[in-house]
C-alpha cells in the first residue's frame, strides 16, 4: 500500500494518464488531416455559396461533422461521402466555381454527390478516376463541360453515374467494363454519336437515361443483355431506324422513346416480362402500321402515348385493371368513325383523340367513366357536348374540341367545379357568352356564331374573334 505521502504523486500521474487518453481518443475521432485540407481547398475555390451550404466547413473543427460529410470510423475516420444538394430553380443553395482537384486527398472517398448546385464549372473532375473505391458519382444540374473521360470505364466498382443537366460533349464512353453499374443517367447534355454496343454487358443496370442529347443512329439491339433495366429514357434525341425487338427482354416500369425519328412498325414487344410496364411513350416519331394485338395484354399500363406518328388501322381492345394517367393517340392516320368502346370504359386523367377521324354525334358517346382532360379537336364531331362532357362531368378540368361541327346554345353552358380550360373555337356554337366563363384559366370560343355583349373576363381579344356579333371589352364596344 502506498504511503500517504505518495498519494498526491499518484493522483497526479493518474490525472495525466486520463488527459493523455482523452487526447488520444479525441485525436482518433477527428477526421484525417489530409481530408480536412482537401475539403477546405475545395471550399476556397468556390466563388459563391448563396445559401451557406459550406458554413460549417471551418478549419480546426472536426470535418466529419461538417454539413454533407460522412466518415467511416472503421477506416481511421476517413471521409467516405460528400453529399451536397441544392435547389437552383429558386435561386438558393447554389455553389459557383470549379471542383478543386484537392479533393484527390480524400483517398477513401466512396461517394461524391453534387446534386442541383447550379453553377459548378470546369471539366469532369479527373481525380475521381484514380479513386479505386468510388461507387457513386453524381454531378447534376451544373455547368460542367468537355468530354466524359474514356477511362472512366476503369472504375470497376462504380454503381451510380449521374451527370445529367450539364454541358458535356463528345461521345458516350464504352462503359462495357463497368459491370457494377446500376444507375446511369447522362441526360440533358450535348452528347453525340450513338449508344455503345458494349452496354449489353451492363447486366445489373436498372436505370438507363440518355434523354435530351444529340444522339444519332439506330438504337442498338442490346436489350437481351439488359434484363434488369426498369427505366429506359431515350427521348429527345435524333435516333432513327426501327425499335429493337429485344426491348421485350426488359422488365420495364417506364419506357420513353419519344421525340426521335424512329420509323417502321411498332414491334410486338409484349412478353411475360414486359407486361408489367407503367408508362410507354413512343410519341413524336415516324412510326407506321398498326399497334400489335398483343398490346391488349398491358392491363396495368398508366401512360400510353403514341401521338404524332403515322399509325393506322384498328386498335387492340385493352381492358385495363386500373385508371390511366394518359391515353393519347392524337395526330396519326386513324379513321375511327366512332370512339372505340373500350376507350369509353377507360378512365384517364388525359384522353387525347385529336385528328383521329371521328365522325359521330357527341350526344351518342356515352362513356362509363369520368375524365380529367379531354382533347377531341380536329375531328368531325357534331351535336351537343353539354350533357355528357361539361355539365355532368364534375371531374373534368379541360375540354378541347376546336375544329369540329358542334352546335349548341352557349347560354346553357354549366361548367363543372374543376373546369379550368375550354376550347370550342372553329365550331357552330351560337348564343351569348355566359358570365361563368370568367372563372376559367383559359378560354377560346373564336370563329363561331356567338353574339351579344361579353361579360367581364381576363381573356384577350383572340379568344373571341371571328364571331357574328360579339362586342364589349376586349372587343370593340357595343353599339347603343
N, C-alpha and C positions, 0 to 999 in steps of 0.2 A: 504494500500500500504506500503511495507517495506521501511524503511528509507534508504537513500543512503549508510549509514554506514553499513547496513546489507547485501549489495549486494555481497561482497566478500565471506561472510559465506554461503550465499545461493548458489552461484556458486560452492563453494567447495563441499557442500552437494549433489548438482545435479551431479557433476562430479563423486563423489564416488558412487552414486547410479547407474550411467551409467556403470562404470567399474565393479561394482558388478553384474549388469545384464548381461553384456557381458561375465563375468567369468562364471556365471551360465549357460549361453547359450552354451559356449564352452565346459563346463563340460558335459552338457546334450548331445551334439553332439558326443563326444568322445565315443569309444567303451567301453564296460564294462571291468573293471579291471580283472575279472576272465577270460574273453575271451582272453585278451591280454596275461595273464600268461600262459594259456593253449597252445596258439599258439606258444609262444616263447619257451616253454618247448618242443613242438614237433620239432621246428627248431633246438634246441640244441642237439636233439638225432639223427639228420640227419648227416651222416658221409661224404656225398659227394653231392654237388649241382653244377654239372658241368656247367649248363647254367645260374646260378644265379636266379632261379625262386623265391627264398626267400630273395633276396637282399633288398627288400622294407620292410621286416619284422624287424623293429627296435624299440627297447624299447623307450617308451616316445612319440612315434608318434601314430596317430590315426589308429588302426588296421582295421577300416572299409575302409581305403583307401589302404590297403596292396593288393598286387597282389593276385588275386584268392579269395578274401574275399568279402562277401556281408553281410551287416547288415540290420536289419529292424527297421526303426525309430519309428514304431508303437509299438515296444516291447522293449523300453528303449535302442534302438540301439544295441541289442544283435546280435551276429554273427549267421546267419541262413544258410549260404552257404560257403563251402570250395570247390573250383574248380581249381585243378591243372592238367595241361595237358602237356604231353611230347612227344618226338619223339625218342624213344630209338634206332630205326633202324639206325640212322645216328650218334649215339654216343653222342648226346647232349640232353639237357632237362631231365636228369636222376637224380632222387633222390635216394640215397642209405642209408638204415638204417631202424630202426623199426618205427612203428606207435605208438607214445607215448600215453599211457593211460591218459596223462594230458589233452587230448582233451575232456575228460569227463566233464571238467569245462564249456564247451560250451553248457549250458543247453537248449538253444533254437535252436540248430542245426537241420536243416531240410534236408539238402543235403550235402553228402560227396562224392566228385569225385576226385579220384586219378587215372587218366587215362594215360596209356602208360608211366609210370615213370620208369619202368625197374628193379629197384633194391630195392624196399621196401621188407622188410623181417619180419619174425615172424608169429604168428598165426593170425587167424581172430580177429580183434580188438573187444574184448568182451564189451568194454564200450558202443558200439553202441546199445547193447541190452537193455540198461537202458535209452535210449532216446526215449520218447513216441511220439515225433513229427517227427521223421525221416521218410522221404518219399523216399529218393534216396540214395542208397549205390552203388558206382562204384569204384572198386579197380581192375583195369585190367592191364594185361601185366606186372606183377611184380613177386616176388618170395615168396608170402605168402604160408604157408604150414599148414598141420594138417587138422582136420575135420572142416566142416562148422557146427557151433553150432546148436543143435536140437531146442533150444528155440528161434531161430531167427523167428520162426513162431509167436511169441508173438508181433512182430512189426506189429500191425494190420493196420497201416497207410502206410506201405511200398508199393510203387508203382513200383519201379525200383530196381532190384537187379542184378548187373552185376559184376561177379567175374572171367571172362574168362581170360585165359592166365596166371594162377598161378600154384601152385603145391598142391592144395587141394586134400585130400584123404578121404576115407570112403564113406559112402552112402549119397544120397541126402536127406536132411531133408523133412519132410512131406509137410510143407507149405500149408496144406489144409485150415488153418485159415487165411492165407494171401490173403484174397479175394479182396484186393485192388490192387494186383499185375497186372501191365500192361506189363512190360518188365522183362523177366527172362533169363539171359544168364550165364550159368555155364560152357561154352565150354572151351576146351583146358586145362583141368586139369587132375587129375588122379583118378577121382571118379569111384566107382564100385557099384555093385548091380543093381537094376532096377529103373524104373520110378514109384514113389509112386502113388497108386490108387487115393489118395486124391487130386491129381492135377485136377481131374474132376470138383472140386468146384471153380476153378480159372476162373470164367466166364468173367472177364474183360481182361484176358490175350490176348495180341495181338502178342507178340514176345516170342517164346519158343525156346531156343537154348541150347542143351546139347551135342553138337558135340565134337569129338576128346577127348573122355574119354575112360573108360574101362567098360562101362555099359553092362550088360548081361540080359538074359531072353527075354521074348517076349515084344513087345510094347503093353502096356495095351489098352484095348478098351474103352478109356476115352473121345474120341473126341466129343461125343454127348453133353458133358458139356462144351466144349471149343469152342463155336461157334463164338467167337471173334478173334480166332487165325488167323493171316495172314502170319506169318513167322514161319516155323517149320523146324529146323535144328537138325537132329539126326545122321548125317553122322559120319563115322569113329568111330564106337563102335563095340560091339560084339552081337548085338541084333539078335535073332533067331525067328523062327516061322513065322506066316503069317502076312501080312499087315492088320491092323484092318479095317473092313468095315466102321466103324464110321468115318473114315477120310473124307467121303463125307459130313459130317456136317460142315466142315470148310469152310471158305470163303478165301482161301489162296492166297497169292501172290507168295511165294516161298516155296517149299517143297523139302527137301533133305534127303533121307534115304540111301544114297549110302555108300559103303564100310562097310557093315554089313554081316550077314549070314542069311538073310531073305529067306524063302522058300515058296513054294506054288504058286498059280497063282496071278496075279495082279487083285485085286478086282475091280468091276465096281464102281469106286468112283466118276464117273461123276454125277453131280447134278446141279440144278439151282445155287447153291452157289459155287460149286467147278469149274464151267466152266470158271471163270474169272482168273484162275491161269496163272502166267507168266512162272515160272520155275518149272519143275518136274524132279528130278534126282533120279532114282532107280538103278543106275549102281553098278557093283561090288557086287552083291548078288548071290543067287542061285534060282532066280525066274524062273518058267517054265510055259508052256502053251502059250496061245495067248493073245495079247493085246485086251481088250474088245472093241467091235464095237462102243460102246458109246463114246470112246475117240475121235471119229470124231467130237464131239461137241466142242473140245478145239480149237476154232478158233482164240484165242488171244495168244496162248502159244508162248514163245520166246525160251525156252530151254526145250528139251525133250531128256533125256539121259537114255536109257535102256541098254547100252552096258555092256558086261561082265556078262551075265546071261545065262539062258538055254531056252530062248523063242523060239517059233517056229510058224509055220502056216502063214497065210496071215495077212496083216496089214489093219487096218481100213483106209479108204480113207479120209485123212484130207484135208480140204480146208481152209487154214489159211488166215486170213484177213490182215496180216502184215508179214514182213520179220522176220525170226528166227535168233537168235544168234547161236544156236547149235541144230542139229538133229543128234543123234548118236545111231545107232543100232548095232554097231560092236560086234563081238565075242559072238554070240548067236548060235542057231541051225537052222538058216534060210537057205532056199534054194530058193532064189528069182527067179533064172533064169535070168530075166531081171530086171533092176531097175524100181520099181513101177512108173507109170506115174506121180502120184501126187507129188512124190519127185522131179521130173524134173521140176515141176511148183512151187516149194517152194524155195525161195531164203534163203540161210543160210550162215552165216559167217563161220560156221564149219559144214561140212557134213561128217559123219563117217559111212561107209558101209563096214568095214573091215571084211573079212571072213563071208560073207553073202550068199555064194553060188550063186554068179552072174556069169552067163555064157553067154556072149554076145560080139559082136564086139563093141569096144568103139566108132567106127565111126558111129554106129547106134543109139547111145544115143544122143538125140537132146533136151537138157534141154532148157526151155524157159527163164530161169533166169541165173544170174551170181552168182558165189560163191567166198568166201574168201579163204577157205582151204578145200580141198577135199581129203578124205582118202578112197582108194579103194583097198588096199593091200590084199593079200592072197585070191584072187578070181580066176576065170578062164577067165579073160578078154583077148581078142585078138584084133588085129587091131592096129590102129594108133591113139594116143591121141592128136596129134598136132593140128588138125583142130579146135576142139571144146574146149579143155581144156587148151591149153598152148598158142598157137599163137594168138587166138582171144579174150580170156577172160582177159580183161585188169584189172579186179578186183582181179584176182587170186593171192594169196600170197604164198600158199603152195599146192603141189600136191604130194601125196604118193600113189604109185601103185606097190610096191615091191611084188615079188612072184606071178606074172601073166605070160601071154604069149604075151605081147605087142611086136610088131615087126615094127621097122621103122628105117630110117637112121638119126642118131642123128645130122648130119651136118646141117639138115634143122630146127633144134630147134631154135625157136624165142621166147624169154622169154618176158612175159608181164612186164610192168614197175614196178609193185608192187611185182613181184615174188621174194621170199627170200629163200624158201625151196623146194627142189626137190629130190624125192627118186624114182628111176627107177630100183633099184637093183633086181637081180634074174628075168630077163626078157630075151627077144631075141633081144635087141637093138644092132644095128651094126653101122659101120661108125666111124668117128672121133669125139672127144670131142671138141665142138666149144669154142672159146675164151669167148663168152658171159657168160659162167657159172661162170666166175671168180667173178662176182659181187654178186653171191648168198651168203647167210649166211651159208647154209647147203646144201650139195650135196652128194648123194650116187648113183653111177652107177656101182657098183661092180657086178661081176658074170653076165656079158652079153657077147657080141661078138664084143666089141669095139677094135679099132686098131689105131696105129699111135702115134705120139708124143703129149704128153699132153701140153696144154697151161699153162702158169704160174698161179697158184692158191694158196690159203692158206689151201687147204684141205689135210687131212692126207692120207697116202697110202691106208688105209682101204676103202676109198671112191672109189678106182679104182681097187682093187684086183679082180682076177678071170676072167679077160677078155682075149681075144685071143692074142693080141699083142700090148697092150699099153706100152709106155716107156716114160722115162723122169721124172724128179722130180715131186712128191716124190717117184716114182718107179725107178728102175734101169735105167741108161742112155740108150739111143737108140744106137743100133749098126750102125756103119758107113757103 
